[in-house]
Amino acid sequence: MPLSELTDRNAVLAAIREYDALGQQAFLKKYGFAPARRFRLLHNGNSYDSKAIAGAAFGYQFPDRGPLKSSEFSGGEETVRPLLEGLGFKVSVDEVAGLNDVPMITAQDIQLIRQSRTKDPDGKIKEYDQLSGEQRATYLRVHNALHSLGSSVRQALGGQFFSLALTSQFHPESGVRSLVPKDLWFAVYNARNRDEFVGMPQLFMIVSERGIEYGFAASIHPSDFSTPAVKQRVRTAMPKIFAALPSPASPEANALSTNLDRSGGWFFQRKSRLLPGTEGYHSLDEWLSFLKSSTGSGGSISRYLTEDDLQRSDLDLTALSLKAAEIFSSLMLKVTPMSVVTKTIGTSVQASLEEFLSKFPEVRSKKPFGEHDELKKTLNTIRSGLENLPALRAHPNIRISWSLGAGNWARIPWISLMDEEETTSTQRGTYCVFLFPEDMSGVYLTFNQGVTETIDKHGRHEGRKVLRQQAQAMRSIVGAQISSRFNIDDEIDLRNEGNLGQDYEASTVAYRLYTKGGIPPDTELDKDLSILLAAYAKVLPRETPLPTPPEPRPTVQPTYTIDDFVRESRLSSERIKRWQASLLRKKQIILQGPPGTGKTFVAERLARLLASDTTGFWDTVQFHPSYAYEDFMQGIRPSVEGGAISYSIEPGRFLQFCKRAKDTGAPAVLIIDEIKPWKFVAGLW
């Protein structure tokens, strides 16, 4: 059947991104599917209609054939679920009830959430896996309803120009780090506000044991965040956010007040998550005056739905959410960093780039990594200047970040411009990026690809082939559009002979070099960025499916026979055959002996023998004294983007080896050197 031909995980991810961009109802309407009743695809904490995603993904993988219609295949246990799980996705089954066409949150849901947060005799709230099946099904239903409602609000405000966030770190299968969340929520915010305004203001909806609160939050109160760094970022951003709000009694404030009065039921609160009328104000003008005062913090305009309200048959949460979007749309569009009069306007990107090219070599040579406040200030000035250029204002979903390295100075610093619907990490996806060559002779403005995931999947040699093939595929789409101002070849030179520099060069789709001392004025930079960002948008999955490059042909290892082994080692063929048979049978052998007796030499020849005339491979790991579990298996690694450090669990050499071995499907041999006092060889198939 046609569905079985769907084999491209990236096609499914493209369908998921389109689902997020359109919202559930618009996505299902576009492709002609009904909402899923039992089977939901889970990805990044969100859930999706599995059959509709599969049908749309087919069209992304086979654009000449188009998406599958609902009538062309069946969904569920025997078809869509195993296919999606085979591509590495998780599919949940709602055994209690299917989803309704209209997102609903009921009084019974509130009661079950309240029960789930009942404390035990020791005063502790249950862990998520201790909840009943009915309670967990409630969290899934409410989470799905909030996703649908938030998607509708996002689409009503402007789709790709806004971002949707759901309950932090919540997953329907495991709660919040195995705990029961205190509430569930969605928040929609202007994409331009992600960094400087920490994703504020927001249109939000919060579902808790008290009922539902929804409305407009000028800023979430710092006390509602658990991370000190985020608390401080919010405190820093709040005065700027509040300065961008209309003044009390201004024409804009009067118009908003009129609309709120007509709608009725709104409370002007010091913060969200309070009871109606608690710590509140009588009017919009009073509320605005509070926010603009020296004591202003938090601040929401909220409506509340109790259990009695949720029992009304005429209650339409979608209509209420969209009405809130209509009332507050002006604020959501206008309250951005660019609207703040205190913000520096007209910052010279040209001058700041030249300043960085001059400063970086000296700071890198004289100071340890981490002591770079002056460089951080310069890079933040560049980011602010870029955000104010018309090219960036026309693409509010672009997120700008930078990196000087992670723990050590980068040889090739960068400033990335990422469409957050395409990727939020420079390790994957496509993005535009300023790359600084190692010799700081200038800066390249490039259209590029993340290299880490591709290299991890295919290995460095084959991975670079894949990156070049993908770059060529993208050039076929946008080459004519950008060739007048950008080079579209493989000749970029980052003045670096290391692996990462060559990876970056292989991944480059298009580039333009600005030499040190010759960086053009901001007007010219803006023209180049306009062209490049338009090309970037053109190749994103929501606009033009990227042609799938052919899989690279795996390298076949040269012939290596037992006779070759005997000739090189002077060992007997009988002994070599015995070792070979033992390794094939037991999958591992240990070579023991004093130092310098050729154990590593023999291990490598055994590996060559096993991989001979196949697409197999071998790798060597040395267990030196400083080698740790995190290096070999997996561990938490830091990364720095936009001046902020974050941590993620990254696979070590062994897990990377296992993944490559699985993908290869041929003999794969891992040689572990220096397991005192032995050598160890493991074969994986």
C-alpha positions as CSV (number, residue, x, y, z in Angstrom):
1,M,0.0,0.0,0.0
2,P,1.3,3.6,-0.6
3,L,1.7,4.4,3.1
4,S,4.4,1.8,3.5
5,E,6.5,3.9,1.1
6,L,6.8,6.6,3.7
7,T,10.4,6.1,5.0
8,D,11.7,9.7,5.5
9,R,11.6,10.9,9.2
10,N,12.4,14.4,7.9
11,A,9.1,14.4,5.9
12,V,7.2,13.6,9.1
13,L,9.0,16.5,10.9
14,A,8.1,18.8,8.1
15,A,4.4,17.8,8.5
16,I,4.6,18.5,12.2
17,R,6.0,21.9,11.6
18,E,3.2,22.7,9.2
19,Y,0.7,21.4,11.8
20,D,2.2,23.8,14.4
21,A,2.1,26.7,11.9
22,L,-1.5,26.2,10.8
23,G,-3.0,24.8,14.0
24,Q,-5.0,21.6,14.3
25,Q,-8.3,22.7,12.7
26,A,-6.7,24.4,9.7
27,F,-4.2,21.5,9.1
28,L,-7.0,18.9,9.2
29,K,-9.2,20.9,6.9
30,K,-6.3,21.4,4.4
31,Y,-5.6,17.7,4.2
32,G,-9.2,16.4,4.7
33,F,-8.7,14.4,7.9
34,A,-10.9,14.1,11.0
35,P,-9.3,14.5,14.4
36,A,-7.6,11.3,15.8
37,R,-9.8,9.4,18.2
38,R,-7.2,7.1,19.9
39,F,-3.7,7.3,18.3
40,R,-1.7,10.5,18.9
41,L,1.9,11.1,17.7
42,L,4.0,12.6,20.5
43,H,6.9,15.0,19.7
44,N,8.7,17.6,21.9
45,G,5.9,17.4,24.5
46,N,3.1,18.0,22.0
47,S,0.6,15.5,20.5
48,Y,-0.6,15.4,16.9
49,D,-3.3,13.6,14.8
50,S,-1.2,10.6,13.7
51,K,-3.1,9.7,10.5
52,A,-3.2,13.3,9.3
53,I,0.5,13.7,9.9
54,A,1.3,10.5,8.0
55,G,-0.8,11.5,5.0
56,A,0.8,15.0,4.8
57,A,4.3,13.6,5.3
58,F,3.8,11.4,2.3
59,G,3.4,14.5,0.2
60,Y,6.6,16.0,1.6
61,Q,8.6,12.8,0.8
62,F,6.9,12.5,-2.7
63,P,6.0,16.0,-3.8
64,D,5.3,14.8,-7.3
65,R,2.6,12.4,-6.0
66,G,1.2,14.7,-3.3
67,P,-0.2,13.9,0.2
68,L,-2.4,10.8,0.8
69,K,-6.1,11.3,1.3
70,S,-7.8,9.9,4.4
71,S,-9.7,7.4,2.2
72,E,-6.4,6.0,0.7
73,F,-5.2,4.3,3.8
74,S,-6.4,3.2,7.2
75,G,-5.0,4.5,10.5
76,G,-4.3,2.9,13.9
77,E,-2.8,-0.1,15.4
78,E,-1.8,-2.0,12.3
79,T,-0.7,0.8,10.0
80,V,0.2,4.3,11.1
81,R,1.3,3.4,14.6
82,P,4.0,0.9,13.6
83,L,5.1,3.1,10.7
84,L,5.7,6.2,12.9
85,E,7.3,4.2,15.6
86,G,9.6,2.6,13.1
87,L,10.7,6.2,12.2
88,G,11.6,6.8,15.8
89,F,8.5,8.6,17.0
90,K,6.3,7.7,19.9
91,V,2.6,7.1,19.5
92,S,0.2,7.2,22.5
93,V,-3.1,5.5,22.7
94,D,-6.0,7.1,24.5
95,E,-7.9,4.2,25.9
96,V,-10.4,6.3,27.7
97,A,-11.9,8.6,25.0
98,G,-11.1,10.1,21.7
99,L,-10.6,13.8,21.1
100,N,-13.6,15.9,20.1
101,D,-13.7,18.0,17.0
102,V,-14.1,21.1,19.2
103,P,-11.4,21.3,22.0
104,M,-13.2,21.0,25.4
105,I,-12.2,21.2,29.0
106,T,-14.9,20.0,31.3
107,A,-15.8,20.4,35.0
108,Q,-14.9,16.7,35.4
109,D,-11.4,17.4,34.1
110,I,-11.0,20.1,36.8
111,Q,-12.2,17.7,39.5
112,L,-9.8,15.0,38.3
113,I,-6.9,17.5,38.3
114,R,-7.8,18.5,41.8
115,Q,-7.9,14.9,42.9
116,S,-4.5,14.2,41.3
117,R,-2.9,16.9,43.5
118,T,-4.3,15.6,46.7
119,K,-1.5,15.2,49.2
120,D,-0.7,11.8,50.9
121,P,-0.5,11.4,54.7
122,D,3.1,12.6,54.6
123,G,2.0,15.8,53.0
124,K,3.5,14.9,49.6
125,I,1.8,15.1,46.2
126,K,1.8,11.9,44.1
127,E,4.3,11.4,41.4
128,Y,2.9,11.3,37.9
129,D,3.3,7.5,37.4
130,Q,1.1,7.0,40.6
131,L,-1.9,8.7,39.0
132,S,-4.8,6.6,37.9
133,G,-5.4,5.9,34.2
134,E,-8.4,8.2,34.3
135,Q,-6.3,11.1,35.8
136,R,-3.5,10.7,33.3
137,A,-6.0,10.6,30.4
138,T,-7.4,13.9,31.7
139,Y,-3.9,15.5,31.6
140,L,-3.6,14.2,28.0
141,R,-7.0,15.6,27.0
142,V,-6.4,19.0,28.6
143,H,-2.9,19.2,27.1
144,N,-4.3,18.4,23.6
145,A,-7.1,20.9,24.1
146,L,-4.7,23.7,25.1
147,H,-2.5,22.8,22.1
148,S,-5.4,23.2,19.8
149,L,-6.7,26.4,21.4
150,G,-3.2,27.9,21.5
151,S,-2.7,27.0,17.8
152,S,-6.0,28.8,16.9
153,V,-4.9,31.9,18.8
154,R,-1.5,31.9,17.2
155,Q,-3.0,31.6,13.7
156,A,-5.5,34.4,14.4
157,L,-2.7,36.7,15.5
158,G,-0.5,36.1,12.5
159,G,0.7,32.5,12.3
160,Q,4.4,32.3,11.7
161,F,5.0,35.7,13.3
162,F,4.0,34.3,16.7
163,S,5.2,31.4,18.8
164,L,3.2,28.9,20.9
165,A,4.6,27.5,24.1
166,L,2.9,24.8,26.2
167,T,3.5,23.7,29.8
168,S,7.2,23.8,30.5
169,Q,8.9,20.3,30.5
170,F,5.5,18.6,30.6
171,H,5.1,15.3,28.7
172,P,1.8,13.4,28.6
173,E,3.7,10.2,29.4
174,S,5.8,11.4,32.3
175,G,4.5,14.7,33.7
176,V,7.0,17.3,34.6
177,R,10.3,15.5,35.4
178,S,8.1,12.6,36.8
179,L,6.0,15.0,39.0
180,V,2.4,16.1,38.7
181,P,2.3,19.7,37.2
182,K,0.7,22.4,39.3
183,D,-1.2,23.5,36.2
184,L,-1.3,23.2,32.4
185,W,-1.1,26.1,30.1
186,F,-0.5,27.6,26.7
187,A,1.1,30.9,25.9
188,V,1.3,32.7,22.6
189,Y,3.8,35.5,22.1
190,N,5.3,37.7,19.4
191,A,8.3,35.8,17.9
192,R,10.4,39.1,18.0
193,N,10.1,39.1,21.8
194,R,11.7,35.7,22.5
195,D,15.0,36.9,23.7
196,E,15.0,40.5,24.9
197,F,11.5,40.4,26.3
198,V,11.7,36.7,27.4
199,G,8.7,35.8,25.4
200,M,6.4,38.6,26.8
201,P,3.6,39.8,26.6
202,Q,1.5,36.7,26.2
203,L,-2.0,35.6,25.5
204,F,-2.4,32.7,27.8
205,M,-4.8,30.0,29.2
206,I,-4.1,28.2,32.5
207,V,-6.0,25.1,33.6
208,S,-5.6,24.2,37.3
209,E,-7.6,22.7,40.1
210,R,-9.4,26.0,40.5
211,G,-10.7,26.1,36.9
212,I,-9.5,28.1,33.9
213,E,-7.9,31.5,33.8
214,Y,-7.2,33.1,30.4
215,G,-6.3,36.5,29.0
216,F,-3.3,38.9,28.5
217,A,-0.2,38.9,30.6
218,A,2.0,42.0,30.2
219,S,4.7,39.9,31.9
220,I,4.6,36.7,33.9
221,H,5.6,37.5,37.5
222,P,9.2,36.6,38.3
223,S,8.0,34.5,41.3
224,D,6.3,32.1,38.8
225,F,9.7,31.0,37.5
226,S,11.9,28.5,39.2
227,T,15.2,29.3,37.6
228,P,17.1,32.2,39.1
229,A,18.6,33.2,35.7
230,V,15.2,33.4,34.1
231,K,13.8,35.4,37.1
232,Q,16.6,37.9,36.6
233,R,16.0,38.1,32.8
234,V,12.3,38.8,33.4
235,R,13.1,41.5,36.0
236,T,15.4,43.2,33.5
237,A,12.9,43.0,30.7
238,M,9.8,44.2,32.6
239,P,10.5,48.0,32.6
240,K,11.1,47.9,28.8
241,I,7.9,45.9,28.3
242,F,5.8,48.2,30.5
243,A,7.3,51.3,28.8
244,A,6.0,49.9,25.4
245,L,2.4,49.6,26.8
246,P,0.0,52.5,26.1
247,S,0.0,55.3,28.6
248,P,-3.1,55.6,30.9
249,A,-5.9,57.7,29.3
250,S,-4.2,57.6,25.9
251,P,-6.3,57.1,22.8
252,E,-5.0,53.5,22.5
253,A,-5.8,52.8,26.2
254,N,-9.2,54.3,25.9
255,A,-10.0,52.1,22.8
256,L,-8.8,49.0,24.6
257,S,-10.8,49.9,27.7
258,T,-14.0,50.2,25.6
259,N,-13.5,46.8,24.1
260,L,-12.9,45.2,27.5
261,D,-16.0,46.8,28.9
262,R,-18.1,45.5,25.9
263,S,-16.7,42.0,26.4
264,G,-17.2,42.1,30.2
265,G,-15.8,40.0,33.0
266,W,-12.2,41.1,32.9
267,F,-10.1,41.5,36.0
268,F,-7.0,43.8,36.2
269,Q,-4.5,41.8,38.3
270,R,-1.0,42.3,39.7
271,K,-0.2,38.9,38.3
272,S,-1.7,35.7,36.8
273,R,-2.6,32.7,38.9
274,L,-4.6,34.8,41.5
275,L,-8.2,34.4,42.5
276,P,-10.6,36.9,40.8
277,G,-10.3,40.3,42.2
278,T,-7.3,39.4,44.3
279,E,-4.6,42.1,44.4
280,G,-6.4,43.8,41.5
281,Y,-7.3,47.2,40.1
282,H,-10.6,48.8,39.2
283,S,-9.7,50.0,35.7
284,L,-7.3,49.6,32.8
285,D,-5.8,53.1,33.6
286,E,-5.1,52.1,37.2
287,W,-3.5,48.8,36.0
288,L,-1.3,50.6,33.5
289,S,-0.3,53.2,36.1
290,F,0.8,50.4,38.4
291,L,2.9,48.7,35.7
292,K,4.6,52.0,34.7
293,S,5.4,52.8,38.4
294,S,8.6,51.9,40.2
295,T,6.9,49.0,41.8
296,G,5.3,47.5,38.7
297,S,5.8,43.8,38.2
298,G,3.9,41.0,36.5
299,G,0.4,42.2,35.5
300,S,-2.4,40.4,33.8
301,I,-5.9,41.1,32.4
302,S,-7.7,37.9,33.2
303,R,-11.1,36.2,32.9
304,Y,-12.0,33.1,34.9
305,L,-14.1,30.0,34.2
306,T,-15.3,28.0,37.2
307,E,-16.5,24.4,37.3
308,D,-20.1,25.8,37.0
309,D,-19.1,27.8,33.9
310,L,-17.6,24.7,32.3
311,Q,-20.9,22.8,32.7
312,R,-22.7,25.2,30.4
313,S,-23.7,23.6,27.1
314,D,-23.2,26.8,25.2
315,L,-19.5,27.3,26.3
316,D,-17.1,27.5,23.4
317,L,-13.5,27.8,24.5
318,T,-12.3,28.4,20.9
319,A,-14.6,31.4,20.5
320,L,-13.6,32.8,23.9
321,S,-9.9,32.4,23.0
322,L,-10.3,34.0,19.6
323,K,-12.2,36.9,21.2
324,A,-9.3,37.5,23.5
325,A,-6.9,37.4,20.5
326,E,-9.1,40.0,18.8
327,I,-9.2,42.3,21.8
328,F,-5.4,42.2,22.6
329,S,-4.1,41.8,19.0
330,S,-2.9,45.5,18.8
331,L,-0.8,45.1,22.0
332,M,0.5,41.7,20.8
333,L,1.7,43.2,17.5
334,K,3.1,46.5,18.8
335,V,4.7,45.7,22.1
336,T,8.2,44.6,20.9
337,P,11.8,45.7,21.6
338,M,11.7,47.9,18.5
339,S,8.8,49.9,20.0
340,V,10.7,51.0,23.1
341,V,11.8,54.6,22.8
342,T,14.8,53.9,25.1
343,K,16.2,51.3,22.8
344,T,19.2,52.3,20.6
345,I,18.0,52.8,17.0
346,G,20.4,52.8,14.1
347,T,23.2,50.8,15.7
348,S,25.9,50.3,13.1
349,V,26.2,46.6,12.4
350,Q,29.1,47.5,10.1
351,A,31.1,49.2,12.9
352,S,30.4,46.5,15.4
353,L,31.5,43.7,13.1
354,E,34.7,45.6,12.4
355,E,35.2,46.0,16.2
356,F,34.7,42.3,16.8
357,L,37.2,41.4,14.1
358,S,39.8,43.6,15.8
359,K,39.0,42.6,19.4
360,F,38.6,38.8,19.2
361,P,42.2,37.7,18.3
362,E,43.6,39.8,21.2
363,V,41.1,38.7,23.8
364,R,41.4,35.0,22.7
365,S,45.2,35.1,23.0
366,K,45.4,36.9,26.4
367,K,42.3,35.8,28.4
368,P,40.9,32.5,29.4
369,F,37.5,31.5,28.0
370,G,34.7,33.0,29.9
371,E,36.3,36.4,30.6
372,H,34.9,38.0,27.5
373,D,32.4,40.7,28.7
374,E,33.7,43.2,26.2
375,L,33.2,40.7,23.3
376,K,29.7,39.8,24.7
377,K,28.8,43.5,24.7
378,T,30.0,43.8,21.0
379,L,28.0,40.8,19.9
380,N,24.9,41.9,21.7
381,T,25.2,45.3,19.9
382,I,25.5,43.4,16.6
383,R,22.4,41.4,17.5
384,S,20.4,44.6,18.4
385,G,21.5,46.3,15.2
386,L,20.5,43.3,13.1
387,E,17.1,43.1,14.8
388,N,16.5,46.7,13.8
389,L,17.2,46.2,10.1
390,P,14.2,46.1,7.8
391,A,15.2,42.7,6.5
392,L,14.9,41.2,10.0
393,R,11.7,43.1,10.8
394,A,10.2,41.5,7.8
395,H,11.0,38.1,9.3
396,P,9.9,38.3,13.0
397,N,10.3,34.5,13.4
398,I,14.0,34.7,13.0
399,R,16.0,34.2,16.3
400,I,19.5,35.6,16.5
401,S,22.1,34.0,18.7
402,W,25.9,33.8,18.8
403,S,28.7,31.6,20.1
404,L,32.3,32.2,21.1
405,G,32.8,28.5,22.0
406,A,31.7,26.0,24.6
407,G,34.3,25.7,27.4
408,N,37.1,26.7,25.1
409,W,37.5,29.6,22.5
410,A,35.9,28.8,19.2
411,R,38.2,28.7,16.2
412,I,35.3,29.9,14.1
413,P,32.9,32.1,16.1
414,W,29.5,32.6,14.6
415,I,26.3,34.7,14.7
416,S,23.3,32.6,13.6
417,L,19.9,33.7,12.3
418,M,17.5,30.8,12.8
419,D,13.8,30.4,11.8
420,E,12.6,28.9,15.1
421,E,10.0,26.8,13.3
422,E,12.9,25.2,11.3
423,T,15.4,24.8,14.1
424,T,16.5,26.2,17.5
425,S,19.9,24.7,17.3
426,T,22.9,25.1,15.0
427,Q,23.4,21.4,15.2
428,R,20.5,20.6,12.8
429,G,18.3,22.1,10.1
430,T,19.1,25.1,8.0
431,Y,19.8,28.7,8.9
432,C,21.7,31.8,7.9
433,V,24.9,32.6,9.8
434,F,27.8,35.0,9.9
435,L,31.0,32.8,10.1
436,F,34.3,34.4,11.2
437,P,37.3,32.7,9.6
438,E,40.0,31.6,12.1
439,D,42.4,34.3,10.9
440,M,39.8,37.0,11.4
441,S,40.5,38.3,7.9
442,G,36.8,39.1,7.4
443,V,33.4,37.6,8.0
444,Y,31.2,35.4,5.7
445,L,27.4,35.9,5.5
446,T,26.2,32.4,4.6
447,F,23.2,30.2,4.1
448,N,24.2,27.0,5.9
449,Q,23.2,23.7,7.4
450,G,23.6,22.2,10.9
451,V,26.5,19.7,10.7
452,T,26.5,17.8,14.0
453,E,23.5,15.5,13.5
454,T,24.4,14.7,9.9
455,I,28.1,13.9,10.8
456,D,26.9,11.8,13.8
457,K,24.6,9.8,11.6
458,H,26.8,9.2,8.6
459,G,30.3,9.6,9.9
460,R,32.6,12.5,8.9
461,H,33.5,11.4,5.4
462,E,30.0,10.3,4.3
463,G,28.4,13.1,6.3
464,R,30.2,15.7,4.3
465,K,29.0,14.1,1.1
466,V,25.4,14.3,2.4
467,L,25.9,18.0,3.4
468,R,27.2,18.8,-0.1
469,Q,24.4,17.0,-1.8
470,Q,21.8,18.8,0.3
471,A,23.6,22.1,-0.4
472,Q,23.4,21.4,-4.1
473,A,19.7,20.5,-3.8
474,M,19.0,23.9,-2.1
475,R,21.0,25.8,-4.7
476,S,18.7,24.3,-7.4
477,I,15.8,26.0,-5.6
478,V,17.3,29.4,-4.8
479,G,20.4,29.8,-6.9
480,A,18.9,32.1,-9.5
481,Q,17.4,34.2,-6.7
482,I,20.7,34.9,-4.9
483,S,23.6,34.4,-7.4
484,S,23.8,38.1,-8.2
485,R,25.1,38.8,-4.7
486,F,26.2,35.5,-3.3
487,N,28.6,32.7,-4.3
488,I,26.9,29.3,-4.8
489,D,29.8,27.0,-5.0
490,D,32.0,24.9,-2.6
491,E,34.9,27.4,-2.5
492,I,34.3,29.0,0.9
493,D,37.6,29.1,2.9
494,L,37.4,29.5,6.7
495,R,41.2,29.3,7.1
496,N,40.9,26.3,9.3
497,E,42.2,22.8,8.7
498,G,40.3,21.2,11.6
499,N,37.4,18.9,11.2
500,L,34.7,21.5,12.2
501,G,36.0,24.1,9.8
502,Q,35.8,21.6,6.9
503,D,32.4,20.5,8.1
504,Y,31.1,24.1,7.9
505,E,32.6,24.5,4.5
506,A,30.9,21.3,3.2
507,S,27.5,22.5,4.6
508,T,27.5,25.9,3.0
509,V,24.8,26.6,0.5
510,A,25.7,30.2,-0.4
511,Y,28.2,32.7,1.0
512,R,29.5,36.3,0.6
513,L,32.8,37.5,2.1
514,Y,33.1,40.9,3.7
515,T,36.8,41.5,4.3
516,K,38.2,43.2,7.4
517,G,38.2,47.0,6.8
518,G,35.8,46.6,3.9
519,I,32.5,45.6,5.5
520,P,29.8,47.5,3.7
521,P,27.4,50.0,5.4
522,D,24.2,48.7,7.0
523,T,22.1,49.6,4.0
524,E,24.1,47.1,1.9
525,L,24.1,44.5,4.6
526,D,20.3,44.9,4.8
527,K,20.0,44.2,1.1
528,D,22.1,41.1,1.3
529,L,20.1,39.9,4.4
530,S,16.8,40.5,2.6
531,I,17.9,38.4,-0.3
532,L,19.3,35.6,1.8
533,L,16.4,35.4,4.3
534,A,13.9,35.3,1.4
535,A,15.9,32.4,-0.1
536,Y,16.0,30.8,3.4
537,A,12.2,31.0,3.7
538,K,11.8,29.5,0.2
539,V,13.5,26.2,1.1
540,L,11.7,25.8,4.5
541,P,9.3,22.8,4.5
542,R,6.2,25.0,4.8
543,E,6.9,26.6,1.4
544,T,9.0,24.4,-0.9
545,P,9.8,20.7,0.0
546,L,13.5,20.2,-0.3
547,P,14.4,17.6,-2.9
548,T,15.6,14.5,-1.0
549,P,19.2,13.9,-2.1
550,P,20.2,10.3,-2.9
551,E,21.6,8.4,0.0
552,P,25.4,8.3,-0.3
553,R,26.8,5.0,-1.4
554,P,28.6,3.5,1.6
555,T,32.3,2.9,1.2
556,V,33.2,-0.8,0.7
557,Q,36.3,-1.7,2.6
558,P,39.3,-3.1,0.6
559,T,39.8,-6.9,0.5
560,Y,41.9,-8.2,3.4
561,T,42.4,-11.9,3.7
562,I,43.9,-14.3,6.2
563,D,46.9,-14.6,4.0
564,D,47.4,-10.8,4.2
565,F,47.1,-11.1,8.0
566,V,49.7,-13.9,8.1
567,R,52.1,-12.0,5.9
568,E,51.9,-8.8,8.0
569,S,51.9,-10.4,11.5
570,R,53.8,-13.7,10.9
571,L,51.1,-15.4,13.0
572,S,49.9,-18.8,12.0
573,S,46.7,-19.0,9.9
574,E,45.3,-21.5,12.4
575,R,45.6,-19.0,15.3
576,I,44.0,-16.2,13.2
577,K,41.1,-18.5,12.2
578,R,40.6,-19.5,15.9
579,W,40.5,-15.8,16.9
580,Q,38.2,-15.0,14.0
581,A,35.8,-17.9,14.9
582,S,35.8,-16.9,18.6
583,L,35.0,-13.3,17.8
584,L,32.2,-14.2,15.4
585,R,30.7,-16.6,18.0
586,K,31.1,-14.6,21.2
587,K,31.2,-11.1,19.7
588,Q,34.1,-10.1,21.8
589,I,37.7,-11.2,22.6
590,I,40.4,-10.0,25.0
591,L,44.0,-9.8,23.9
592,Q,46.4,-10.0,26.9
593,G,50.1,-9.4,27.0
594,P,53.0,-7.1,28.1
595,P,53.3,-3.6,26.5
596,G,54.8,-3.4,23.0
597,T,53.9,-6.9,22.0
598,G,51.5,-5.9,19.2
599,K,48.1,-6.3,20.7
600,T,46.7,-3.1,19.1
601,F,48.3,-4.1,15.7
602,V,46.6,-7.5,15.9
603,A,43.3,-6.0,17.0
604,E,43.2,-3.6,14.0
605,R,44.0,-6.5,11.6
606,L,41.2,-8.6,13.0
607,A,38.9,-5.7,12.5
608,R,40.0,-5.3,8.8
609,L,39.5,-9.0,8.3
610,L,36.0,-8.9,9.6
611,A,35.1,-5.8,7.5
612,S,36.8,-6.9,4.4
613,D,34.7,-6.5,1.2
614,T,31.7,-5.0,3.2
615,T,30.5,-1.6,4.1
616,G,31.5,-2.3,7.7
617,F,34.0,-0.2,9.7
618,W,36.0,-0.2,12.9
619,D,36.9,2.4,15.5
620,T,39.4,2.7,18.3
621,V,38.9,4.1,21.8
622,Q,41.7,4.5,24.3
623,F,40.8,4.3,28.0
624,H,43.4,6.8,29.2
625,P,43.3,7.9,32.9
626,S,41.1,11.0,32.3
627,Y,38.5,9.1,30.1
628,A,35.2,9.2,31.9
629,Y,31.7,7.6,31.6
630,E,30.4,10.8,29.9
631,D,33.0,10.4,27.2
632,F,32.3,6.8,26.5
633,M,28.6,6.3,27.1
634,Q,26.8,9.7,27.5
635,G,26.9,12.8,29.5
636,I,25.7,16.3,30.0
637,R,27.6,18.7,27.8
638,P,27.5,22.6,27.8
639,S,26.8,24.7,24.8
640,V,26.8,28.5,24.5
641,E,24.4,30.4,22.2
642,G,23.6,34.0,22.4
643,G,25.8,34.4,25.5
644,A,23.6,31.9,27.5
645,I,24.9,28.5,28.5
646,S,22.7,25.5,28.3
647,Y,23.2,21.8,28.9
648,S,22.0,18.7,27.1
649,I,22.6,15.0,27.3
650,E,24.9,14.0,24.4
651,P,25.9,10.5,23.3
652,G,29.5,9.4,24.0
653,R,31.8,7.5,21.6
654,F,30.1,4.1,22.3
655,L,26.5,5.2,21.7
656,Q,27.7,7.1,18.5
657,F,29.4,3.9,17.4
658,C,26.3,1.8,18.1
659,K,24.1,4.1,16.1
660,R,26.5,4.1,13.2
661,A,26.7,0.3,13.4
662,K,22.9,-0.1,13.3
663,D,22.6,2.2,10.3
664,T,25.5,0.4,8.5
665,G,24.0,-3.1,8.8
666,A,27.5,-4.6,8.2
667,P,30.3,-5.8,10.5
668,A,31.3,-3.1,12.9
669,V,34.3,-3.5,15.3
670,L,35.1,-1.4,18.3
671,I,38.6,-1.7,19.7
672,I,39.1,-0.5,23.3
673,D,42.7,0.2,23.9
674,E,44.4,0.2,27.3
675,I,42.0,-1.7,29.5
676,K,44.9,-2.5,31.8
677,P,46.4,-5.0,31.3
678,W,44.4,-6.2,28.3
679,K,43.2,-5.1,24.8
680,F,39.5,-5.7,24.1
681,V,37.8,-6.2,20.8
682,A,34.1,-6.1,20.4
683,G,32.2,-6.9,17.1
684,L,28.7,-5.6,16.6
685,W,26.4,-6.5,13.7
